[in-house]
Amino acid sequence: MTIKKLLFTPILSLFALFAVAQTGDIRGFVYDQENGEPVLFATVFLSGTSYGGTTDINGFFNIAKVPVGTYTLTCTYVGYDSTGVTVDLKAGRIINQSLYLTESSTQLSEIKVTAKREESRSDVKISTIKVTPKDIKSIPGTGGQADLAQYLQVLPGVIFTGDQGGQLYIRGGSPIQNKILLDGMTIYNPFHSIGFFSVFETEIIRNVEVMTGGFSADYGGRVSAVIDITSRDGNKKRFGGLIGANPFQANVLLEGPIVKLDEDSGTSASFILTGKHSYLEETSKSLYSYIDSTGLPFGFTDLYGKVSLTSKTGSKLNAFGFNFRDNVDISNTSNLDWNSYGGGVNFKLIPNYAKTIIGGHFAYSQYDIALNETDERPRESSINSFEIGFDITGYGQDSEFNAGIELEGPATAFSFTNGLGINVEEDAFNTNFAGFVKYKKRLGSLVFEPSMRVQYYASISDFSFEPRLGMKLNATDNLRFKFAGGIFSQNLISAVNERDVVNLFVGFLSSPGQVATPGTSQKADYRYQRSIHAIGGVEIDLFENLELNIEPYYKYFPQLINVNRNKLSASDPNYSTEKGDAYGIDFLLRYDTKSLFLWAAYSFGFVNRDDGEQVYPTHFDRRHNINLVGNYKFGADRLWEAGVRWNIGSGFPFTLTQGFYEDFNFEDGINTDFISENGDLGVIYSDDRNSGRLPYYHRMDVSLKRTLEFTKYLKLDIYAGVTNVYNRENIFYFDRIRYERVNQLPLLPSMGMTMSF
């Protein structure tokens, strides 16, 4: 080392330390002045400088390594008046500052830069669609009631297989391969048997992130997709709520402060309670008797409650609980009941002068389901689970570091008797442990986000190492390229068989200790389900409010595990394995202004499975899927709102029928009188699995809403809607035994009202 290096190295180090010492951090929360609810994706900046950022789903912002000095901290958001406060930043200090926005009395005609667009430049978020209550309400709702289940169906890459007992499939992944989270807690069956409704009340949703693939390492335990739902807090300033009713259901919401928000101290406590109950079984007998004179056999009840505590620095504690129930009673055929309940807490701890945020959650849930049919072969399943997680997040200038640990203990019980009278029973308790690290860095026009997850499945004594990577290149202000990929795993499997078209029974099992590779007796390399994702994309801001997103994707599933529905004897294995892949391309064109919302999504995809004997398309392999949505607000003060949705999709695959035979089950052994007695009608299926295709599906829904404002807080929404407006006879499935075609639901007109106060 030269004399110059010996002299300059400590001098440069001192300069670096001095430079760091001459900076500080400014962070805080942005709230709605009216109710104290966080404002998501608002722009926060220091006037006259290039320092700034956007708020997250909690309303939190962080501006790191700001030179010392006095600044005006300014916040802007579409539809709100801008606000600003003076802050005096000293060296090495952290300023915690809350900002409150008031809704603007005058609407801006043009917004040059929005927080949403700024966020798309600074976050990778590939294959991620953010959904707000406003978005959900832009879709014409069945019964006039907006619901997340109906909105998810218009997203690119998402396939829904039916109005009754249908399931949600995301880019080649079956329902069990999609993780649904509510406030950090896993919800095992989020959709009711009538496919128009989820268990989530739209009015309590703050934000939804739908990750259709390539998600980062802070999410795990599923091999296809994640839907992360965050509920909002109750009103921190006043008591209020709503009451609604339509032919499908009635709902109620109550909210208010327990300790009213003090803007000076920032402390508050609030609650929110929601409930909805369907009475379609009764109303459909008179309103929709042309469907079935006995009425539509669907019923459900959903309850949710939450208490939120907030401190001066923005530290927060939430406690919540829920109970979701569903029932299907098809006369003289089958009866299904499921019940899901649980609760938990989550928190964010924001120390006064530390540059990190500590988060955590604990939850417990129970899910039970039973299906009894005329074949006297009942199916039963249950899963109870606890979940514990802790994470820590640190912020730097143009960087973010996140690390955490998770512990999950699902216990599953399953009982099923197949068509040959063979009973499959499986009880298991598992402990799954995971740790993850994620780092995001913005390097000029490149956003780089590597992450790593290590998953340990104690019940099968196996580790899964899951590196993941996300990147985004901001080529210009209006053009962005992106990529994401990684390895994913899960050890939970479903009792639903992918050969079934109608899946009312959704049960769960743990992966077995050992399985064979597809079509062989050789031990598989992995004892859990596994996938590899590779996703590219481009985002283009065509005009001021017009965005185009294009994403080609490939998912490879080297191992999938199913219940062996073809088990012929007690000695046969309980499970079968497959491998497969899913690939395609999704297009999304979105136009959004104050009055007009337009949405056009097109998906082109392939989903295949290989069971070791043949490669075949899955029953949810829809080659083409198009969704067009329009929503227009008009009239004085935009109190009228009209919506339309049109969907067209190519037909699902099915296995052709080659013939029929007389089927004896020989329950009486050698005493079976197969000469004088008649057996059941058996079906001979084609050896070429899923080689047929059903006709195209298409449907149009329309809605119209009028809002009557009586006072500032008291208003009445009156809405009318028609589902399947031109009464398209879309095939659901074909009953081969009765030789009858079963259609999806026909034209369903409805009216309803919601009073908010």
N, C-alpha and C positions, 0 to 999 in steps of 0.2 A: 504494500500500500504506500502511495506517495505521500509526501509532506502535505500537499494541497488537499488530498482526500482526508487526511487526518484532521486538518483544520476546518474544512468545509462541511464535513459530515455532521458534527455536533451543531454547527451554526445553522445548517438547513433544518435539523431536527428541532432546534429552538424556534425557528421561524414557523415551522408547521404547528408546533404546540401553541405558539402565540396566535396564529391564525385561527385555530380551533377555539382558543380561549376568548377570541373576539367575536364569537357567534353565539347564538342561542336558538331555542325552538319556540314556536307558537303553535298551540294546539287547542282544541276545544270541540264544542258541539253547536250545531245549528238547529234551532227548534222553530216550530210553527207558533206564532204569538197567540193564536186562538185556543189551541188545545194542548200545547206542550209536546206534541208529537215530533220526533226527529224529521228533518227535511233531507231526503235522500238525493245525492248527486248534485248538490248545490255547488256553485263556484265560489271559492274563498281565495282572496289574494291581497297582497299589500300594494296599495295604490301607488303608481309611479315606478313600480319595480317589476321584475320578471318572476318574483317568488309567489307561489300559490299552489292550489290543489283543489280537489273535489271531496265532498263528504261521502262516506260509505253508507251502508244500509242502516247504521246506527246513528247517522248524522254526524259522525266524527271526522275531523280533519286534522292534519299534521303538516306543518311547514317547518322543515328542518334546516339547520345551519344557516340561519339568517344573520347577516352582519348586525352588530349592535346599533341601536338608534331608535328614533321615534317614528312610528308609522301609523297610517290609517288602515286598519284591517277591515276590508270590505267584503260583503257577501251579496251575490246576485243569484236569482232563480226565476225562471219564467213563471209569470202569474203573480209574483210578489214584488213589493217595493224593495229596492236595494237598501242595505243598511251598512253602517260603518262605525267603528269605535277607534279611538286613539290608544295605541299600546306603546309602552316605553320598554324596549328590550335591552337588558343588561348582559354583560359577558357571562357565558356559562349558565344562564338561567333558562327556565322553562316557564312560559306564560300560559295559563289555562284561561281561556276566554270563551264564554257562551254568547251566541248571537241569536236574536229572535227576529223572524221575518213576519211581516204583515201582508195579507193578500192585497194585491193592487186593485184600486178602484177603476183604473184605466188599463186596457189591454194593449200591449205593444203589438204593432202590426208586423214587425219583422225582428227576428232575433238572429244576429250574425254568428254568435258562438254560443253553443249550449253546453252544459256540463256533461250531458250524455255523450256528445261528440268528443269532448276533451277526455272523458274516461276511456273511450274506445281507442284513443291514441296512447294512453299511458298503461293500459292493462292488456294482457294477452287475451284472456277470456275467449279462446277459440271454442266453437261448438257450444257456446253459452248464450242463452236468450233470457234477458231479464223481463219479468212480468210484474206489472203493478195492478192494483184494483181497477184503475182506469182502463188498462188494456183488457182485462177480463170483461168489464162491462161494455166494451165495444162490440162484443160478439152477441148476436141474437140468442137469447137463452130460452131453453125449453121451459114452458110454463111462464115465460117472461123473467125467469130468475137466472141471473148471471152466475156461472159456476166455473171453477178452475178446470174441472173435468172436460167441459166443453171447449175451453180455450186451448187446452193442451192438444186437442185433436186437429187444430189448424196449424200447428208448428211443423216446419220441415223436418223430415226424418221420423215423424211420429205416426204410428198406425194404430187405429182402434178397430177391433174386429166386430163390434156389434152393439146395438142399442140395449139388448137384453143379455146379460151375462158376458158381454164382450170384455176384452182385456186390452191393456195399453202396451204396445211394443215400440221400442225406441232403437232405431238403426240396427235391427237384427237381434236385439236382446229381448228375451222373454220377460214377463212381469217380475219374476223373482230376481232377475239380473239387474233390476232398476231399484236404487235405494231412494226411499221417500223419507225426508226428514221434516219434522215440525219442531221448530225451536231447538234443533240439535238432537231430537229424539226420533228413533226409527218408528215409522208407522207401517205395520205389516200388511194391511189391506186398506188402501186409501180411497177405494172407489166402491160405490154401492152397486147392487146387482142390476138395477136399471142404470144403464151406462151414462146417463145425462148428469149424474150428481156425484160429487166427491164428499168426503167427510168434513171438508174445510168450509167454513162460512166465509164468503167473499169479503164481508165487511170487516173481518179481523185481520186480513192479510196486509202486511206492510210491503213485502217484496218476495218474489219467487225467482230463483235461478234454476233454469232447466239446462243441465249439462249433458248433452247427448253423446259425449265421448271425449277422450283425451283430458279428463279432469286431473287436477294436480293432486299431490300426495296427501293433502289434508283431508281428502275423502278416500275411503276405502271400504272393503267388504262387499263390493259388487263389481261385476265384470263388464257392464254395458253403460249404464247412465246413472245420474243422480238428479233428483228434484229436491232442492233445498228451500223450504218455506219458512219465512220469519213472520211471526204475528206482531201486530202493533200493540202498543200500550193503551190502557184506558185513558180517557180524557183527564188531563191533570188539573183542569181549571173549573169544570162545571159538570153537573150530572146531565146525562142525555141517553139517547138510545134510538131504537127503531122497532117497528112491528110491521110484518109483511104477511101477505096471504095470496095464494093462487091455487088453481086446481090440483097442483102437484104437492104443495107443502105449505106450512106456515113457519115463520121464523121470528125470533125476538132477540134483541141485543140491548143490554144495559151496561153503562159505563160511567165512571166519574172518579173524583178525587177522594182518597182516604185522608191524605194530608195535601192540601192545595199547594200548587207550585208557587214557590217564592222565587221570583226572578233574581233577586239580589243574592240569595244564598244558593239557589239552584236545586234545593232539595224538594222532593215530592214523593207521594205514594198514591197509586191509583189502582183501579180494578176494571176488569171487563169480563162480562158473562154473555155467552151466546147459547142459543138452542134452536133446533129446527126439527120438525116432525112431519112426515109425509102421511097423507090420507088418500093416496091415489087409489087404494083398493076400494074405497067407498065412492069417491067422486067419479071414477072412470065408469062405473056401472051405468050412470045416467049420461055423462058427458061423452064418453067414448065407447058406448056399448057395441058399436060396429066392430070393435077389435075382438072383444070376447064378452059375452053376456054376463060372465061371472066377475068381470072386472080385471084390471091389471093387478097381478098378484104380488106387487112389490111394496115393502114398507121399511122405513128406517127412522131412527132417532139419533141425533147428534148433540152432545153437550160439551162445552169447553169453557174453562174459566182461567183467569190469570191475574196475578197481583204483581205490580212493579214498584220497586223502590229505587230512587235515584238520589245520589249525593251531590255535594257542591262541585267536585271535580269531574262529575259525569260517571263515576263508578255506579254500577247498577246491579240489582239482584231481581230476578224474576222467578216466581213460583207458579206452576200451572198444573192443571189436571184435565182429563177428558174421559168421555165414555161415548163410544160409537156403536150403534146396533143396526143390524140388517136382517130382514126376513123375506123369504120367498115361499109362498104356499100355493103350489099348483095343484088344483083339485084332483084328487085320486091318482096323483102321479108322484110328486116329491115335495118335501119340505126342507128348507134350508134355514139355519139360524147361525149368525155369527155375532160375537160380542167382543169388543176391544176396549180396554180401559187402562189407565195409568196416569202417571204424573211425574213431575221432576222440578229441578231448579237449574238455572244457569246464571252466570255472573260475569261481569267485566270489572276488573279492578284497575283503576287508573291512579297511580301514585302521583303526588303533587310534583315532585322534582325528579322523577325517574323517566328515562326515555323509552320505557317499555310498558306494554299493557298485558295484564295477566287475565286469562279467561278460563272458564271451566263449566262443566255441567254434570249433573247426576240425574238419572231417570230410571223408572221401572215401569214395565208394561206387561199386560197379559192379553193374549188373543186366543179365542176358542171358536171352533166352527164344527158344525155337524150337519150332515146331509142324509136324510132318510128317503128312500125311494121304494117303489112297489116291488123291486127285485129282492127286497129284504137283505140287501148287502150294504149296511150303513158305512159311511165314511166319517171319521172323526179325527180332528187334529187340534193341537194347542201348542202355543209357544209363549213362555214367559221369559223375560230378559231384563237384566240390569245393565246400564251403560254409565261409565265414568270417564271423563276426559278433562285434561288440563292442557293449556297452550300458552305460549308467550310470544308477543309480537314486538319487534323493535324497528324503529324508523330511522333512516338516514336520509341524506340528500339524494333524491332520485333512487332510493333503494328501500327494501323492506325485507325483514327476516322473520320467519315464523317457524316455531317448532312446538311439538306437543306429543303427548302420550294418550292412549285410549285403552280402556279395559271393558270388555263386553262378556256377559255370561248368559247366553241363550240356552234354555232347556226346552227340548221339543218332545212331543208325544204324538204318535201317528198310528192309526188303525184303518185298514182298508181290505176289503174282500173283493178279489177280481171276478171276472165272469166265469171262471172255472171253480169258484168256491175256495180258492187258496187265499188264506189270510196273511196279510203283511202287517206286522207290528214292529214299531221301532221307537224306543225311548232313549234319549241321550241328553247329557249335560255337557256343555262346552265352555271353555274359557278362551277367549281370543284377545291377544295382547298386540298392540301396535304402537309404533313410534314413527314420527315423520319430521322432516325438515324441508323447508321451502325458502328459496331466496329469489327475490325479484330485483333486477337492476336495470335502470334505463341508461343506455350508453348512446348518447346522441339520438339518432333516429331508430335505434334498435332497443326493444324491450326483451330482456332475457330472463327466463324463469325456470331454472332447474329445480327439481325436488326429488325426494327419496322417501319411500315408505318401506318399513320392515314389519311384516305381519307374522305372528306366531299363533298357530292353531294347536292348542294344547291337547284337544281330544284325539288328534291324529299325529301329534308330536312332529309337526312339520313347519318349517319357515318358508316364507315367501318374500323375496327381495324384489322390490318394485321401483326401479328408476323411472322417472318421468321428466319430460322436457316440453316447455312451451316457449315460443318465440313470436315476436311481431316486428315487422319492419315498416316504419312509416316512410314510404317512398316519397310521397308528397303530402301536403295538407289534406288532400282528398282521396288518397290511395294508400291502402295498407295491405301487406302480405303477412300471412300467419301460418304457423305450424305447431302441432302438438302430437305427442306420442308417448307410449309407456306400456308398462306391464300391470295387469290388474288380476285380482284373485277374490274368491269367496268360497266359504264352506257350507253355505246354506242352500238347500235345494227345495224344489216345490213338488207337492203331490200332484199338481196339474201336469197332465201329459200334453206335449205339444201336438199330439195327433187330435186332440179334442177341439172341436169348433166352439162349443158352448162350455164355458168354464165357470159354473156357479161356485163350485167347491175349490177354495184356495187354501190348501194346507201346506205345512212346512216341515222339513226334516233336516237333520244335519248330515253332511257328507259322511259316507262310510269310511272305515279305517283303511280299506284297500279296495281298489277296483281294477278291472282289466282294460286294456286298450280296446278301442272299438273293433268288434268282430273277431277277437282273439281271446285266449285264456291267459295271455301274458300280463304281468303286473304293469300297471300304468306308471309313467314317470312321476305323476303328481296324484295326490289323494284329495285334491280340491279342484274346483273349477277355475279356469284360467283363461285370460284373453290378452291380446296384444293389439294396440290401436295405433294407427298412423293417419293423421288428418291434416289436410292443407286448407288454404282458403285465401280469399281476397275480399276486402271491404272497399267499396267505392261510394263516396258521397257525390252522387250525380248532380244534384241541385241542393238548394238550401235545406229543404225538408225531405229530400228523397234519397234513400239509401239502398244499395244493392249489396247483398252478401252471397258469396258462392263458396261452397265447401265440398270438395271431394273427400271421401273417407274410405278406410278399409279397416275392418275388425276381423281378426283371426281368433277362433276359439279352439285351441288345441285339445281341450278336454271339457266336455259337458256331461253332467251326471243326471240321470232320470230314474224315477221309480220304474221297475221292470213290470210293465202291465201285461207282458206275455209269459209270466211265470206259470209253468205247467205243473210243477210239483214243489213240495216243501224244500227239496234239496237245491232247487234252482236259485240263482242269486236274486237278491231283492232289488238290485240296481242294474241299470244298463248304462253304457257310455256312448258318446258320440263326439265328433269334432265337426267343425264347420267354419263358415265365414260369412261376412256381410260386407257389401261394398256398393258404392253408388255416389251420387252427387246431389246436393240440395241447393236450391236457389230461393232467395227471399228478397222481395222488393217491398219496401215500406215507405209510405208517405204519411206524414203526421203534422197537422197544424191544429190551431185552436178549434176549428170548426169541422175539419175533414180528416178522417183516418182511412187509409187504403192499405190493403195487405194482399200480396200475391205470393204464394209459396208453391214450389213444384219440387217433388222428390222423384228421383229415378234410382231404383235400387234392386239388389239381388240378395236373397238370404237362403243359404244352402246348409244342409246337414249331411254328414257321412256316418252311418251306423256300422260301418265295416262290411256291409253287404251291398249297399248302393248309396249313391249321392242323390239327394232329392231336395226340392224346395220345401220350406216350411209352410204350414197352413196360413201364415200371416205374410207370406212373400207377395207383396203388392208391388208390381213393377212400376206403375205410374200413379202418382197421387197429386192432385191439385186442390188448393184451397184459396178461394177469393173472398175477401172480407171488405165491407165498406160500412162506414159509420159517419153520419152527417148531423151536426147540430145546427138548428136554424130557428128563425123567429126572433121576437124581441128577447134580448138577454139570453139567446140560445136555450130556451126552455123546452123546445121540441127536439126530439132525437130519433132518427130513423137508422135502422141497421139491416144489413143483409149478409148472408153467408152462403156460398155455394161450394160444394165439394164433389169431385169426381175421382174415382179410383178404379183401376183395373181389377178384375176378379181375382179372388183368392184361389189357390190350388186346392184340389181335393182328389182323393183316390177313387178311381172309377169302380163301378160294380160289374163283376163278370157273370154273376149268377146267384142262385139261392139254393139252399138245401134244408132238409129236415134235421134239426139239431136236438139231440138228446144229451142231457147232462149226466145221465146215469147216476143220479143221487142215491138210488136204491141198489146200486151195484149190479150183481148178476140177476137180481129180482126185477130189474126194470123191464116192463112189458112194452118193448118197442114195436111189437107187431100190431097190437090192438089200440095202443095209445098214440096220440098225436104229439110230436115234438114241437119245439119252437121253430120259427123261421130263422135260419142262419144265413149269413151273407158271405158270398165268396168275393173277396176283394182282388183287384188287379195287383199283379206282382210289381208293377211299375208305380211306385208310391207317389201320390200327389201329381199325377200326370195330367189330370183334368183341370179346367179353369171355370169358375163360376162367371156369370155375366158381370159387366161393369156395374159399379155402384155410383149413384149420384143423387144428391139431395140439396134442396134450397130451403133455408130458413129466413124469415123476415121478422122484424119487430118495429114497434113504434111506441115512444114514451113521451109523456107530457108531465112536466114538473110544475106544481102549483106552490108558490112561496107565500106563506101567510105572514110570517115574521122572520127575523134573522135566522132563527134556529128551527122553526116549525115549517115543514114542507111535506107535500104529498106527491109521490110519484105514481102515476097511473100508466100502466103499460099493457100492450096487447102484442101477441106474437103468434106465428104459425110455423110449426116445425113440419118439414116435408111439404112445402106449400103446394106443389103440383102432384102430390100423392103418388110419388114414384114407388112401384112395387119392387123394392130391393130384396133380393134373396138373402136369407140369414143362413139356412142350411136345408138339406133335403133329408127327410125322414125315410130311410130306405125300407124299413119294415112296413110302415103304413103307406109307403109310396105317396108321400105328401110333401109339398113344398111349404116351408115355413119362412115367412117374410119378416123383414124388419118392421118397426112400427110405422103405421101409415100417417096420413095428415092429422096433426094434432093442434088445433087452435086453442088459445087460452088468453085469459086476462087476469091481471092482478094489481095489487096496490101495496105500496110501502110508505108508511108514515114515519118520518124521522123527527126527533125533537131534542 
